[in-house]
């Protein structure tokens, strides 16, 4: 007899009503119906688009026989349709024509809508999930001995913790992705700013060299014009000189011819006007005019001196330009290990200000404790280096800018002198001076707002100049014998120094 699981019984199974299982025969419920179960321990999935082998059309209300073939319910011939008695005749599979007794034939199992998953062992729809074995279970699998002691729940309930964990992980990953995207956006903005700055600097370089080229061209034209002017003046004075000399030569020539004729005259004629002839043909000293005037010679010498030094000036300019462009200027910071307790350094170690209240800092051999000073980092023992310092002085305040030797005195009273290992300029509202051996007063009319400091270690040259006006403040010339460090000192409230990048 062909039997299917009743809708009422399925409802009871899903709702959790008590179900009695006959371990030997089958399943018993409220209706007392028995079912012969197939033995294949697997799942069978019928997908959308599957066709019936009997009618070759889409499966409608599909059922499966014991031989494993699936048909539409209406395409499976019942015993009555075959002209036999249900109690005595056998059923034939329309596809393989296998003969089986009704009592040994598996009841066709409804597969439900296409695409749903069914248990191939029992032919029932999957409702449960075993968390211990991570297996899908039908109602019969759930009551089987292998899952009695396991944690089994409905699919919707069992999947929820997994969904929650996936959602939690999804949220974490989404947050991490958003965070990375934000960082990427910020870095892209920084890169864009840097690219914009680079483009601006390229334009500045182009403008600077175009201006330099224009100025050099103007000076070249000026010098050539000046030389052409002198050349024309030389030719003019030469023509004047030649004209004067030629006139004198012609006059003397005429007199020579006249005298030659007189010499051929008879004595009587010659003696008649001897007095006149003597006074007329007396030799006069000819004063030769200057071929080139002294004023023109002075001008020629002046332009000569200017042109003579021009190659040296151009070479010096070229060397200074190359040194300036090759100078390392990007890595100077303030060393907190050397800072006096009267100084406060910024977090980025680019700025230092004076404070009246001394800070509680551990003492060390590197720290200044007499002068409110701090060294820059790193130190230098070769090469060309440049750094720029913004100066802000409070009322009555001052600052010191330069370099100091590695072994400079850091404890107690110290002298600001090249003899003490400090090459620096001291700037205040009262006076400005350079720390040479005897000290050199500097006539600065205004306190510079920003100072450029350039160190050429091999050349032994330290130059400080006003950044805004490009006017040199002072240049030290010495021979460095050890490593030197950027040196800064600042005093009085409101005074501050800031390293510019």
Residue pairs with C-beta under 8 A, 6 or more apart in sequence:
1 86
1 102
1 103
2 78
2 102
2 105
2 107
2 108
3 33
3 34
3 35
3 107
4 107
4 108
4 109
4 110
5 35
5 109
5 110
5 124
6 29
6 31
6 33
8 30
8 31
9 29
9 30
9 31
9 33
10 125
10 139
12 19
12 29
12 30
13 19
13 127
13 139
14 127
14 154
19 27
19 29
19 139
19 143
20 28
20 29
21 27
21 28
21 140
21 143
22 28
22 34
25 34
26 34
26 35
26 36
26 37
27 33
27 34
27 35
27 37
27 140
28 34
35 107
36 103
36 104
36 105
36 106
36 107
37 106
37 121
37 122
37 123
37 140
38 66
38 106
38 120
38 121
38 122
38 123
39 121
40 120
40 121
41 120
41 121
42 120
42 121
43 117
43 118
43 119
43 120
43 126
43 136
44 64
44 111
44 118
44 119
44 120
45 115
45 116
45 117
45 118
46 59
46 62
46 70
46 111
46 114
46 115
46 116
46 118
47 114
47 115
48 114
48 115
49 58
49 114
50 58
50 59
50 62
50 70
50 114
51 57
51 58
51 59
52 58
52 59
52 60
52 62
52 70
52 71
52 72
52 75
53 69
53 70
53 71
53 94
53 95
54 71
54 72
54 75
54 76
54 94
54 95
55 72
55 75
57 72
59 70
59 71
59 72
59 111
59 114
60 72
60 73
60 74
61 72
61 73
61 74
61 110
62 70
62 71
62 72
62 73
62 110
62 111
62 114
63 70
63 71
63 72
63 73
63 76
63 108
63 109
63 110
63 111
64 70
64 106
64 108
64 109
64 111
64 123
65 71
65 76
65 93
65 105
65 106
65 108
66 100
66 104
66 105
66 106
67 93
67 95
67 96
67 98
69 93
69 95
69 96
70 111
71 94
71 95
73 108
75 94
76 94
76 108
77 91
77 92
77 94
79 85
79 86
79 89
79 91
79 102
80 86
82 89
82 91
82 92
84 90
86 102
90 99
90 100
90 101
90 102
91 99
91 100
91 102
91 105
92 98
92 99
106 123
107 123
109 118
109 122
109 123
109 124
111 118
112 118
112 125
116 125
117 125
117 126
117 136
118 124
118 125
118 126
118 138
119 125
119 126
119 136
119 137
119 138
119 140
119 141
121 138
121 140
121 141
122 138
122 139
122 140
122 141
124 138
124 139
124 140
125 138
126 136
126 137
126 138
126 155
127 137
127 138
127 139
127 142
127 154
127 155
128 136
128 137
128 138
128 139
128 141
128 142
128 152
128 153
128 154
128 155
128 158
129 135
129 136
129 137
129 152
129 153
129 154
129 155
129 158
129 159
130 136
130 137
130 147
130 150
130 151
130 152
131 150
131 151
131 152
131 153
131 158
132 147
132 150
132 151
133 146
133 147
133 150
135 141
135 147
136 155
137 147
137 152
141 147
142 152
223 303
223 306
223 307
226 303
227 303
230 296
230 299
230 300
230 303
233 296
233 299
234 292
234 296
234 300
237 290
237 291
237 292
237 293
237 296
238 291
238 292
240 289
241 289
241 290
241 291
244 289
245 288
245 289
248 286
252 286
255 281
258 281
259 281
262 270
262 277
270 277
323 384
323 454
323 456
324 386
324 454
326 384
327 384
327 385
327 386
327 454
328 383
328 384
328 385
328 386
329 385
329 386
329 387
329 388
330 501
331 378
332 376
332 377
332 385
332 387
332 486
332 499
333 348
333 349
333 350
333 376
333 377
333 499
334 345
334 349
334 350
334 351
334 352
334 374
334 375
334 376
334 377
334 488
334 499
335 349
335 366
335 374
335 375
335 376
335 377
335 485
336 345
336 349
336 374
337 364
337 366
337 367
338 366
338 367
338 368
338 373
338 374
338 375
338 410
339 345
339 352
339 361
339 367
339 368
339 374
340 367
340 368
340 369
340 371
340 372
340 373
340 374
341 358
341 359
341 360
341 361
341 367
341 369
342 354
342 355
342 356
342 358
342 359
342 372
342 491
343 352
343 353
343 354
343 355
343 372
343 373
343 374
343 490
344 352
344 353
344 354
344 355
344 359
345 351
345 352
345 374
346 352
350 498
350 499
350 501
351 496
351 497
351 498
351 499
352 374
352 488
352 490
352 496
352 497
352 498
353 490
353 495
353 496
353 497
354 372
354 394
354 397
354 490
354 491
354 492
354 493
354 494
354 495
354 496
355 493
356 493
361 367
363 369
365 410
366 410
367 410
368 374
368 410
368 411
368 414
369 410
369 411
369 412
370 410
370 411
370 412
370 413
370 414
371 414
371 416
371 489
372 489
372 490
372 491
373 400
373 487
373 488
373 489
374 488
374 489
375 404
375 485
375 486
375 487
375 488
376 387
376 485
376 486
376 487
376 488
376 499
377 485
377 486
378 485
379 406
379 483
379 484
379 485
380 403
380 455
380 457
380 483
380 484
380 485
381 457
381 480
381 482
381 483
381 484
382 457
382 458
383 457
383 458
384 454
384 455
384 456
384 457
385 454
385 455
385 457
386 452
386 453
386 454
386 455
387 453
387 486
387 499
387 500
388 450
388 451
388 452
388 453
388 467
388 499
388 500
389 401
389 450
389 451
389 453
389 488
389 497
389 498
389 499
389 500
390 449
390 450
390 497
390 498
390 499
390 500
391 399
391 401
391 427
391 447
391 448
391 449
391 450
391 451
391 497
392 494
392 495
392 496
392 497
392 498
393 399
393 427
393 428
393 429
393 447
393 492
393 494
393 495
394 492
394 493
394 494
394 495
395 492
395 493
395 494
396 429
396 492
397 428
397 429
397 490
397 491
397 492
397 493
397 494
397 495
398 426
398 427
398 428
398 429
398 430
398 490
398 491
398 492
398 495
399 426
399 427
399 428
399 488
399 489
399 490
399 491
399 495
399 497
400 416
400 422
400 424
400 425
400 426
400 427
400 435
400 487
400 488
400 489
400 490
401 424
401 425
401 427
401 451
401 453
401 464
401 487
401 488
401 497
402 422
402 423
402 424
402 425
402 435
402 453
402 462
402 464
402 476
402 486
402 487
403 422
403 423
403 424
403 453
403 455
403 462
403 484
403 485
403 486
403 487
404 421
404 422
404 423
404 424
404 484
404 485
404 487
405 421
405 422
405 480
405 481
405 482
405 483
405 484
405 485
406 482
406 483
406 484
406 485
407 421
407 482
408 414
408 420
408 421
408 422
408 487
409 420
409 421
414 420
414 422
415 422
416 422
416 424
416 426
416 435
417 435
417 436
417 437
417 439
418 435
418 436
418 437
418 476
418 478
419 437
422 435
422 487
423 435
423 462
423 476
423 478
423 484
424 434
424 435
424 487
424 489
425 432
425 433
425 434
425 435
425 442
425 451
425 464
425 473
425 474
426 432
426 433
426 434
426 435
427 444
427 447
427 448
429 447
431 441
432 441
432 442
432 443
432 444
432 473
433 439
433 440
433 441
433 442
434 440
434 442
434 474
434 476
436 476
440 474
442 473
442 474
444 473
448 466
448 467
448 468
448 469
448 473
449 467
449 468
450 466
450 467
450 468
450 500
451 464
451 465
451 466
451 467
451 473
452 463
452 464
452 465
452 466
452 467
453 462
453 463
453 464
453 486
454 461
454 462
454 463
454 464
455 461
455 462
455 484
456 462
457 480
457 484
460 477
460 478
460 479
460 480
461 475
461 476
461 477
462 475
462 476
462 478
463 472
463 474
463 475
463 476
464 472
464 473
464 474
464 475
465 471
465 472
465 473
466 472
466 473
488 497
490 496
490 497
